[in-house]
Amino acid sequence: MTSPHPTPLSYKDAGVDIDAGDALVERIKPLAKKTMREGVLAGIGGFGALFEVPKRYKEPVLVSGTDGVGTKLKLAFEWGMHDTVGIDLVAMSVNDVLVQGAEPLFFLDYFACGKLDVDTAAAVVGGIAKGCELSGCALIGGETAEMPGMYPAGEYDLAGFAVGAVEKSLILTGAAVKPGDVVLGLGSHGVHSNGFSLVRKCIERAAGQLPATLDGMPFKEAVMRPTRLYVKNVLAALAAHPHTEASGGIKALAHITGGGLLENIPRVLPEGTAAHLDQGSWPQSELFAWLQATAGIGDFEMNRTFNNGIGMVVVVAAEAAGAVAGTLQAAGEQVHRIGRIAQRGSGAPVEVI
């Protein structure tokens, strides 16, 4: 049948460049290869990625998590800083999976844009691969979606999905937490990936008067510093200090994300208990001090919006607190004894700072 329109239209004319997508895949392959680990049967390139749960697990339970990077991406676009948001993407999911005591096994990403820029996409995926490598999980698949008209020029969206495994008998539920237990806080790498709508408002308010440096690094680097990956160090501490009736050990973990310290710790506390944290028992960084002063908000709002310097919380039996802190410090974590678990009275808050 003869077309009434003499000029043919290709997919590229419509805004989708298949050649650019192929070029990106070739750039990604060596990055993904660095993340390969036991269990990977088939990775990048197939319709589905195959993974075999390592045979060392006797009763493996799979733990999954998914997340994005949020409005931190707006600053990545504005400042042209694309090489670390991929680490954020991985960290937001694998740190969540870790909270149940699980070892992250593999990760998949979703990258969507209006027009594919291969260099930008490769920088983002490079960060994803780096995050996977640092947390010991394999980057075994993903999706790159070029959708003309869906996103403004130069912008993209990210989502990620992690799957981990934990022995059924070692799942951390928080059920063993009781009054008298100690709350340890592991230092964060700045804002991580939550609260950036307020961060951006602070930058807007202070336009023209931004500090040159914060916490020993240029301002933009301090703001965009990627989420800390706690996986390897915390898994080592869990192996060295498992919870038992005899030794106490690590009883619960909480990843401090959206909702800050105030809303994340209660998620792992059993009924009838509360976390009492001591404000000032951990240092406030220059970045968080600047955000608090610029926003003009009090400690309560800071602790409900940001991690405020504590990216992961470890609840441990009092008799094991020193040993657990020592193990984590030796691995390179900044460990602070930030509070204790107390009995919660009727109508009392689940957390007090």
Secondary structure, DSSP 4 states (H G I P E B T S, - for coil): ---S-SS---TTTTT--HHHHHHHHHHHHHHHHTT--TTEEE-TTSSS-EEPPPTT-SSEEEEEEEEE-TTHHHHHHHHT--SSHHHHHHHHHHHHHHTTTPEEEEEEEEEEESS--HHHHHHHHHHHHHHHHHHT-EEEEEEEEE-TTTS-TT-EEEEEEEEEEEEGGG---STT--TT-EEEEEEPSTTTTS-HHHHHHHHHHTTT---SEETTEEHHHHHHPPPP--HHHHHHHHHHS---TTT--EEEEEE--TTHHHHHGGGGPPTTEEEEE-TTSSPPPHHHHHHHHHHT--HHHHHHHS-TTEEEEEEE-GGGHHHHHHHHHHTT--EEEEEEEEEPPTT--SEE-
